[in-house]
Amino acid sequence: MVESNGAHVNGASHPASKPAAEEPERKKRCLWFEEELEEDLRWVFGVSKILHTGVSEFQDIELVESGPFGKVLILDGKLQSAEADEFVYHESIVHPALLYHSNPKNVFIMGGGEGSTAREALRHRSVEKVVMCDIDEEVVNFCRKHLTVNAEAFRSSRLDLVINCARAELEKRTEQFDIIIGDLADPVAGGPCYQLYTKSFYECILKPRLKEGGILVTQGGPAGILTHTEVYSSIYNTLRQTFKYVVPYAAHVPSYADTWGWIMASDQPIPTMSVDETDSRIKQRIDGELKFFDGQTLSATMALNKHVRKSLAAERHVYTEETARFIHGHGTALKM
């Protein structure tokens, strides 16, 4: 995933006409992050320093420093979040659902090991309890130690940190939640999370754990013009078969090199809020100033382009364990 360039980067030599004055700067950048997004498409950016590495029972863990994106968390060769723009993803996955709910008091997070989703949920004054359930204790401890931006969230008395499979945890619990958040890894072949996007999971395990009027929100993977049919449209249609009201929305996340999608679902209507009403709820309910979301931004994230809207409306695939769709690849191994 991070490789030395020497005189070449991915086999391409530097142009001979490169000005000599730029030579010292070029030599400083000897590491590159590379993630294979498709068989013939890769995402590459410079890495100035490898800060920390670790290995868990489930995945490799790296934290690197990147010029464009600051500190970057990488799991199994796939970029998870970047310091420069993680607020786009985490504000998007948390705040719409909590703002649409009339009075959210308890939240269950599936995954979310880095702590950023819990951090955003805990900003809501009405929230009395956040359960964060992640299967990988090593990732949680790694992030707690190295991602200091979430230190306050991890120390909060309102946070109940559980190390377990989210499916197993929801099966054994009897309490119900106002909000359930699916901050899960992307569904990849052989990965641990794809079963948590299936119709049977939503119907039989998750839905009974929602209170009346409760809202599920899940990340749905890439939602761009060329990528939304990988898994996003299928997850959307699967939720449409399970809940009465389903709302897709999306935003560009620069470090993901794509538009990213989320989906809200409920058996109670999710009415459209005006810009002024959204801004009023943010002011009344949330501590501190949001970096990404306000009334105009929420409206913009829900205004999907025509091509994606038509594709979502036409999607008929239902996500099951037997018919699962997967996102391509795992990235490359960390190497010098």
N, C-alpha and C positions, 0 to 999 in steps of 0.2 A: 504494500500500500504506500509506503514511503521509500523512495529509492534514490540512490546516488546518481547524479547526472554526469559527473566527470566532464568529458568533452561532448557528451551526447545526452539528450533527453528523449527517452522512448525511441532511441535509434535515429533521431533527427539531429544532424550536426548544426551548430550555430553558423549563421552566415559569415563568410570571410570578411564582409564589408562592415561588420560591427565596429563602431568607433572604439578606439583604444581606451578612451576615458571611461567607458562603461565596463571595462574588463574587471576591475576590483569588485564592483557590485555583483556582476554575474557569478564570480567565484564564491561569494558569500552564500548564495542559494544552492546548496548541494543536495538538498532533500526535496522530494516531491510526493504529495499525496495523490494517489490514483485510485479511482473507483470505477469499475465497469458498470455502466448504466444499461447498456445493451451490448450485443455481440460486437457491434461496430461503432460504439459510442462510449467514450470515457470522459470522466470529470477529473481534471488535474489542477492542482494549485500548489504553490510553493510552501514549504514548511521550514521555519527557521530553527526550530528546536523541538526535540522529543522530551516532554516534561516528565511523564510517568508512563509506565507500562505495567500491566498485570494480567493474570490469567485466572478465570473462574472455572467452575465445573461446566459452565454452559458456553462461555465465549471468551475471546481475547479482548483486552481493554487497553486502549491507548488514549493519552491526552497529549496533544501536540500544540505548539504555537505556530500560527499561520499569519503571515502579513495581512492578507485580505480579511480574515475572519477572527483574529485573536485566538483564544484558546478553543480547541476543537476536540470534542469527545467522539471517539471512534470505537465501535463495537463490532468485532468480527469483520473488520475491513470496511464497514459501512458507516458513513458519517451520521451521527445521531443529532448533535446540536453544536452550534458555534456561538461563541461569546458575542459576536457582533450583531447577530440577528435572531437568537433563540427566543427573544421576546415575541416575535411575530407568531411563531408556532404556539408557544405556551399561552399567550393571551388569547389566541384564536380557539384553542381547544377548551379553554376554561370559561371565559367570560360570557360569550353569547348564551350558553345554556343557563348559567346562574343568573344572568340578567333577565332572561325570559321567565324563569321560575318566579312565582309570587313571593316565596320566602324560604330560600334554601337553607336548611339547618345542618344536614349531614351529607357527606360526599364520599363515595367509594371510588378510588383510582385503581384501575387495572394497569399494572406496570408503573411507569413513571419513576424509575429508580434513581434518576439524577436529582429529583427533588423539586424541579422547576414547576411542574404542574401543581404540586402541593403548595408551593410558595404562592402561586397565583390564586388558588382556591382560598387560602387562608387570609387573603386580603379582603374577602367579603365579610363584613361585620356581622351578618346574620349567621354565618357558619359556626357551629359549635363543635363539630367533629369532622376530621378528614381521615379516612382510612386509606393508607397507601399500601397496596399489596403487590410486591414484586418477587419474582421467583429467585432472583440472583442476589444473594447477600453480598457477594464480593463486589458487584457493581455498585450496590447501595453504599457500602462502606468506602469504596474508592471515591465515589462522588461526594460523599459527606466530608471526606478528608481534603479533597483537592478543589472542589467547586465551592469556594467560599461564599459566592453570591447567594447560596441557598442555606447557609449556616443557621440563620434565624428560623427558617421553616423547619429544619430538622430538630431544633431545640423547642419548638412550640408544644405547649401542653395540650393543644387541640389536635395534634398529629398522632395517630395510632399507626405505627409502622409495623407491618406484618410481612414476614418472609414466607411466601407460599405461592403455589400456583393459583392464579386468580379464579380459575374455574372451580378448583377444590375449595377455596375459601368461601366463594359465594354459595356453593352447594351446602356447606356445613352451617352457615350463618342463618339465623332466623330473623334478624332485624332487616328492615327495609330502608331504602335511601331515597332522598329527594333527587340526587344527581348521581349517575354512574358515568365515569369517564374512562374510555378505552385509550389510554396512552401506551399502546402496545407497539412492539417491533413490527415492521412490515411483514406481511405473510410471504415467507420464502420457503422453497421446497426443503423439507427436512427440518424446518425451524420449529420452535416450541409454541408459536403463537397463532398459527393459521386456524386452529380449531376454535379460537375465540372470535372468529368472524363468521361462523356458520349459523344457518337458520336454526338448527336444533339448540345451539348454545343460547342464542337470543331468546327463543321461545320457552325453553324448558328450565333454564338456569338463571339467566340474567333478568328477564322480565318479571318473574315472581319476587325479585329483590327490590323492585322499584315501588315506591309508595304511589298512591293515587295522585295523578298529576305530575309524577316524576318524569325526568328527562334523561335519556341516554345520549351521550355524545361520544363519537369515536373518531380517531384519525382514520383516513381512508386511503392514504398513499398519494402518489402523484395524480394531479388532476388537470394536467396541461392538455393542449390540443392533441398532441401525439401520444400522451401517456395515460389518459383517464380511463381507457378501456382495459388497462392491465388488471386492476383490482377495484378501482374506485366505483365504477358504474355497477359492478357486480355487488359490492357491499351495499350500495345505495338501494338496488333492487331487492336485495335480501331483506333489508330493514323495511322496505315498503311492503313486503309480504308478511311482516311480523307486527308492525305498528300502524296505527291509523294515520298518523301525521309524521312526515319525514321531510327534513329541510337540509339540502346540501349547500355548502358554501366553501369558498376557496380563497387563497391569497398566495402571492409570490413569496418564496423564501429563497433569498439569493444563494445561501450556502448549499441548498438542495439542488440548485441549478434547474428549478422547475417551479411551477405552481403546485401548491399542496392543498389537499382536500380534507374536509371534515364533514360529518353528518350528524345532525340531531334527530332524535326520534322519540315519540311519545304517543300515548293513547288519548291525550288531551290536546286541544288545538294549540299551536305555537303561532300566535298572531303576530303579524308584522308590527314593529314598533316604529314610530316616527323618529327622525333624527333628534328632535328635542326631547322626546320621552327617553330615548336611550341615554342621552347626555345627562338627563336628570337622575336616572337610576344609577349611573356611574358615580355621580357626585354624592348621592345619598348612601350608596351601599359599599363603595370600595375605598379602602385606605390608600392614600398616595395617588400619584398621577400615572395613568397608563401611558406607555410609550407608543403603542400601535393603535389601540382601539378607541374610537369615539363613535358618535352616531353616524357620521358620514361614512366612516370606515366599515362599520357593520353593514350598512346598506350596500356598500361597494362589494364586500365579500360575497353577498348573496346574489349579486347580479352576474351570474355565470354567463359566459358568452353563448351565442346562439348554437354553435356547433356542439358544445358540451351539453347544453340543455336538451337538444334534440336526441343526442346519443343516450343520455340518461333516461329520457322518456321511452326510448325504443328498447332499452336493455331488458332481456328476459332471463338472463342467467341467474340462478340462485346458488349462493355459496354453500356448499356442503363439504364434508370431509372427502367424499368420493369425487366431487367435481370442482375441487378447489383451484383457483387461479393463483399464480405466484408472481411476485416481482422478480425481475432478472438479477441473478448474481449476488455475490457476497463481497465484492471487492477483492483486492489482492493482499497477500501477506505483508506484514511489516518487514522491511529488509533494508540493509544499508548497501 
